Amino acid sequence: MNEGIDFVEALEDGRIVRVTKEYAIREGLMILKNYERPKPAVKEERQPLYTRYRSESRGYVDLDKYRKPLKSNDTILASLIDNFSWVITSTRKSRNLTRKQLADVLGVSEDEVKTIEMGRLPRNDYVLVNKLESYFGVLLRKDPNVGKLNLEVRERKESRFLKEQTERVKTQEREEQKMSTVLSDDIEIIDNVD
């Protein structure tokens, strides 16, 4: 942009055009957006390190300068289908569930359900996504193989868990049988008590 000339976006013959402010006013166009002139770059002089810290110690310290950037959820969000939040919301509503009921079923807070229905992830992991996929029986990921693999792994774990449970119950029943036979063998019945 040229310095000294103000540009605006205006409505001209049903189209949005970028013109000078002077032209838009002269023609009586509706101005939609003003563009500010670029400000000349001011080179900041660097102070010696000891004076910078000394001056900060007397007043406000801007901690944001020293923080590491936060990890982003972009990789996880990018792996989900584009309308995942709509799928979750519509499925929940079609089953006549409130957010609170869904949160109780999944074992998470209502705020987390609300957050994911708004299109954001409350945490940088797939835990809530996996729970929603398995509960609703939908795929929320772009790569369907990832969800299928998780379902297969979960099914294997469940079957292994069921086998372990049945073995535990059988073992417990055997132990109870042994105890009952031992007790019956150790009991001596005396008819006459004098």
HUSUL-V728659 format. One record per residue. N is the residue number from 1. RES is the residue in three letters. PHI is phi in degrees with one decimal (NA if undefined). OMEGA is omega as a letter, one per 30 degrees, with the letter a starting at -180 (NA if undefined). Layout:
BEGIN
n=N res=RES phi=PHI omega=OMEGA
n=N res=RES phi=PHI omega=OMEGA
END
This chain:
BEGIN
n=1 res=MET phi=NA omega=l
n=2 res=ASN phi=-80.9 omega=l
n=3 res=GLU phi=-74.2 omega=l
n=4 res=GLY phi=93.1 omega=a
n=5 res=ILE phi=-112.7 omega=l
n=6 res=ASP phi=-91.1 omega=l
n=7 res=PHE phi=-106.3 omega=l
n=8 res=VAL phi=-139.5 omega=l
n=9 res=GLU phi=-98.6 omega=a
n=10 res=ALA phi=-135.0 omega=a
n=11 res=LEU phi=-98.7 omega=a
n=12 res=GLU phi=-132.2 omega=a
n=13 res=ASP phi=53.3 omega=l
n=14 res=GLY phi=77.3 omega=l
n=15 res=ARG phi=-120.1 omega=l
n=16 res=ILE phi=-91.7 omega=a
n=17 res=VAL phi=-127.2 omega=l
n=18 res=ARG phi=-103.2 omega=a
n=19 res=VAL phi=-137.4 omega=l
n=20 res=THR phi=-73.8 omega=a
n=21 res=LYS phi=-64.3 omega=l
n=22 res=GLU phi=-61.1 omega=l
n=23 res=TYR phi=-64.0 omega=a
n=24 res=ALA phi=-63.4 omega=l
n=25 res=ILE phi=-69.2 omega=a
n=26 res=ARG phi=-62.0 omega=a
n=27 res=GLU phi=-86.8 omega=l
n=28 res=GLY phi=74.3 omega=a
n=29 res=LEU phi=-82.0 omega=l
n=30 res=MET phi=-78.0 omega=a
n=31 res=ILE phi=-85.3 omega=a
n=32 res=LEU phi=-97.3 omega=a
n=33 res=LYS phi=-150.9 omega=l
n=34 res=ASN phi=-96.5 omega=l
n=35 res=TYR phi=-108.3 omega=l
n=36 res=GLU phi=-79.5 omega=l
n=37 res=ARG phi=-67.7 omega=l
n=38 res=PRO phi=-67.2 omega=a
n=39 res=LYS phi=-84.2 omega=l
n=40 res=PRO phi=-64.4 omega=a
n=41 res=ALA phi=-69.2 omega=l
n=42 res=VAL phi=-107.9 omega=a
n=43 res=LYS phi=-80.6 omega=a
n=44 res=GLU phi=-87.9 omega=l
n=45 res=GLU phi=-79.8 omega=l
n=46 res=ARG phi=-85.2 omega=l
n=47 res=GLN phi=-86.8 omega=l
n=48 res=PRO phi=-59.9 omega=a
n=49 res=LEU phi=-57.3 omega=a
n=50 res=TYR phi=-66.5 omega=l
n=51 res=THR phi=-75.8 omega=l
n=52 res=ARG phi=-62.0 omega=a
n=53 res=TYR phi=-69.3 omega=l
n=54 res=ARG phi=-63.9 omega=a
n=55 res=SER phi=-70.3 omega=l
n=56 res=GLU phi=-71.0 omega=a
n=57 res=SER phi=-69.0 omega=a
n=58 res=ARG phi=-85.6 omega=a
n=59 res=GLY phi=-139.2 omega=a
n=60 res=TYR phi=-69.4 omega=l
n=61 res=VAL phi=-109.7 omega=l
n=62 res=ASP phi=-85.8 omega=a
n=63 res=LEU phi=-71.1 omega=a
n=64 res=ASP phi=-61.2 omega=l
n=65 res=LYS phi=-66.9 omega=a
n=66 res=TYR phi=-102.5 omega=a
n=67 res=ARG phi=-81.0 omega=l
n=68 res=LYS phi=-79.0 omega=l
n=69 res=PRO phi=-66.6 omega=l
n=70 res=LEU phi=-72.4 omega=l
n=71 res=LYS phi=-70.1 omega=a
n=72 res=SER phi=-102.9 omega=l
n=73 res=ASN phi=-88.5 omega=a
n=74 res=ASP phi=-57.4 omega=a
n=75 res=THR phi=-68.1 omega=l
n=76 res=ILE phi=-72.8 omega=l
n=77 res=LEU phi=-61.3 omega=l
n=78 res=ALA phi=-67.9 omega=a
n=79 res=SER phi=-82.5 omega=l
n=80 res=LEU phi=-89.6 omega=l
n=81 res=ILE phi=-63.8 omega=a
n=82 res=ASP phi=-62.8 omega=a
n=83 res=ASN phi=-109.3 omega=a
n=84 res=PHE phi=-59.5 omega=a
n=85 res=SER phi=-67.6 omega=l
n=86 res=TRP phi=-66.8 omega=l
n=87 res=VAL phi=-60.8 omega=a
n=88 res=ILE phi=-64.5 omega=a
n=89 res=THR phi=-63.4 omega=a
n=90 res=SER phi=-67.5 omega=l
n=91 res=THR phi=-66.4 omega=l
n=92 res=ARG phi=-62.3 omega=a
n=93 res=LYS phi=-68.4 omega=l
n=94 res=SER phi=-66.8 omega=l
n=95 res=ARG phi=-93.7 omega=l
n=96 res=ASN phi=55.0 omega=l
n=97 res=LEU phi=-107.2 omega=l
n=98 res=THR phi=-86.4 omega=l
n=99 res=ARG phi=-61.8 omega=a
n=100 res=LYS phi=-63.4 omega=l
n=101 res=GLN phi=-64.0 omega=l
n=102 res=LEU phi=-63.5 omega=l
n=103 res=ALA phi=-62.0 omega=l
n=104 res=ASP phi=-65.3 omega=l
n=105 res=VAL phi=-64.6 omega=a
n=106 res=LEU phi=-82.0 omega=a
n=107 res=GLY phi=77.7 omega=l
n=108 res=VAL phi=-126.3 omega=l
n=109 res=SER phi=-82.7 omega=l
n=110 res=GLU phi=-65.3 omega=l
n=111 res=ASP phi=-63.7 omega=l
n=112 res=GLU phi=-66.9 omega=l
n=113 res=VAL phi=-64.9 omega=l
n=114 res=LYS phi=-62.3 omega=a
n=115 res=THR phi=-62.4 omega=a
n=116 res=ILE phi=-72.7 omega=l
n=117 res=GLU phi=-72.0 omega=l
n=118 res=MET phi=-88.9 omega=l
n=119 res=GLY phi=95.2 omega=l
n=120 res=ARG phi=-122.7 omega=l
n=121 res=LEU phi=-104.3 omega=a
n=122 res=PRO phi=-70.2 omega=l
n=123 res=ARG phi=-134.6 omega=a
n=124 res=ASN phi=-90.0 omega=l
n=125 res=ASP phi=-154.4 omega=a
n=126 res=TYR phi=-97.5 omega=a
n=127 res=VAL phi=-59.3 omega=a
n=128 res=LEU phi=-66.7 omega=l
n=129 res=VAL phi=-61.5 omega=l
n=130 res=ASN phi=-61.6 omega=a
n=131 res=LYS phi=-62.5 omega=l
n=132 res=LEU phi=-65.8 omega=l
n=133 res=GLU phi=-60.4 omega=a
n=134 res=SER phi=-72.6 omega=a
n=135 res=TYR phi=-69.9 omega=a
n=136 res=PHE phi=-85.2 omega=a
n=137 res=GLY phi=71.9 omega=l
n=138 res=VAL phi=-121.1 omega=l
n=139 res=LEU phi=-103.5 omega=a
n=140 res=LEU phi=-107.6 omega=a
n=141 res=ARG phi=-105.3 omega=l
n=142 res=LYS phi=-67.3 omega=l
n=143 res=ASP phi=-92.2 omega=a
n=144 res=PRO phi=-66.0 omega=a
n=145 res=ASN phi=-64.8 omega=l
n=146 res=VAL phi=-63.3 omega=l
n=147 res=GLY phi=-65.7 omega=l
n=148 res=LYS phi=-65.3 omega=l
n=149 res=LEU phi=-62.2 omega=l
n=150 res=ASN phi=-63.9 omega=l
n=151 res=LEU phi=-65.8 omega=l
n=152 res=GLU phi=-64.4 omega=l
n=153 res=VAL phi=-61.8 omega=a
n=154 res=ARG phi=-62.9 omega=l
n=155 res=GLU phi=-63.6 omega=l
n=156 res=ARG phi=-62.5 omega=l
n=157 res=LYS phi=-63.0 omega=a
n=158 res=GLU phi=-64.8 omega=a
n=159 res=SER phi=-66.2 omega=l
n=160 res=ARG phi=-63.0 omega=l
n=161 res=PHE phi=-63.4 omega=l
n=162 res=LEU phi=-63.4 omega=l
n=163 res=LYS phi=-61.7 omega=l
n=164 res=GLU phi=-62.2 omega=l
n=165 res=GLN phi=-63.1 omega=a
n=166 res=THR phi=-65.1 omega=l
n=167 res=GLU phi=-62.0 omega=l
n=168 res=ARG phi=-62.2 omega=l
n=169 res=VAL phi=-65.3 omega=l
n=170 res=LYS phi=-61.9 omega=l
n=171 res=THR phi=-61.5 omega=a
n=172 res=GLN phi=-64.3 omega=l
n=173 res=GLU phi=-64.2 omega=l
n=174 res=ARG phi=-61.3 omega=l
n=175 res=GLU phi=-62.4 omega=l
n=176 res=GLU phi=-65.6 omega=l
n=177 res=GLN phi=-63.5 omega=l
n=178 res=LYS phi=-59.6 omega=a
n=179 res=MET phi=-64.5 omega=a
n=180 res=SER phi=-70.4 omega=l
n=181 res=THR phi=-69.7 omega=l
n=182 res=VAL phi=-64.8 omega=a
n=183 res=LEU phi=-65.6 omega=a
n=184 res=SER phi=-70.2 omega=l
n=185 res=ASP phi=-72.7 omega=a
n=186 res=ASP phi=-84.5 omega=a
n=187 res=ILE phi=-86.1 omega=l
n=188 res=GLU phi=-113.3 omega=a
n=189 res=ILE phi=-96.4 omega=l
n=190 res=ILE phi=-114.5 omega=a
n=191 res=ASP phi=-81.5 omega=a
n=192 res=ASN phi=-98.9 omega=l
n=193 res=VAL phi=-110.7 omega=l
n=194 res=ASP phi=-112.0 omega=NA
END
